[in-house]
């Protein structure tokens, strides 16, 4: 996750192994929010929120993979693919004065275990100090406790010769197997990092269109998800490697149909963006969204927000005083130097920077490329 | 044979990394908390 000032986060880790857990959400009065449910294999398997279920009050029954009970009337069942999952909540916030209202909504969002016994939890795996073997031991224990999707079971079974599928700890494996595990740990890590570096997302006018980075869930389509081939990576090998790269680069990221993020490092001449220069970005029309959009400034290489004299870290359709042209388009100025007009100024750091455009609940034109983002233009 | 096993282990790492990383982070949030946010499963299972 990359820090932003559009939303407040709510995090929950939920274990349904002992029985259902009830999730209650309040009426948000039309405010954008999303509760994204992510299983232990990082599949986004359900969404609750403005796009998925509306902004009225709601009750959801979170249940284990094999649960076959009766749901209370008025509740929507969400079946977990694995006994544990994370809920990542994002709530639109319009600045410091809006914080109390969002905090009240967060406080009114509740999880209530209905079981009368404790849940099983995640099995503890004592560490030995051997980073590689400790990874494999956690994999051995947890992959047995949290089985993958049916489609991955044959693939997982093929790894049995590594001693990661049985009862014996990997630390007890013979020397040749331990050597292979250490070797595979380093080589596998290099593959994941290489995939993340090279990226498979298309680049248009300098913008990295990462619309399909989280499309590896091919099996679990609970409320709010889209069982749509255009949001599922078809190639099984690519699906596995992209899933790993997404976990390393952006654990718990949304499907793009919930929120689409694009970023650029270069200007219209292909040169790296730097606050020493002045640039404009003209969005005419602004991004078509059913949520909201924002452009956030980050320094490079740390990707931190950029302190500035007007305390503006992002600009977008919720920015007070944003100036539009007669046709409804908007031109944003990015520079470290303060321009004469600051209404549409997004302050940059002194050195390299990377803006990120977030489009919450983008319309189809964004995702199918009909809406094309222009390049960032160097003006001086 | 060793290289075959090493190759297999590399494939297994790519396959299994999301599970291990996800649960590492889930446990971090749940047991020790992150930043000013305390853990939600105090005293519950964790990796030592």
Interface residues (C-beta under 8 A of the other chain):
Chain A: X11 X12 X13 X38 X40 X41 X42 X84 X86 X121 X122 X123 X124 X125 X126 X127 X135 X138 X139 X142 X143 X146 X148 X152 X155 X156 X158 X159 X161 X162 X164 X176 X177 X179 X180 X181 X183 X184 X185 X187 X188 X189 X191 X192 X240 X241 X243 X244 X246 X247 X248 X251 X252
Chain B: X1 X2 X5 X6 X7 X8 X9 X10 X11 X12 X13 X14 X15 X16 X17 X18 X19 X20 X21 X22 X23 X24 X25 X26 X27 X29 X30 X34 X37 X40 X41 X44 X45 X46 X47 X48
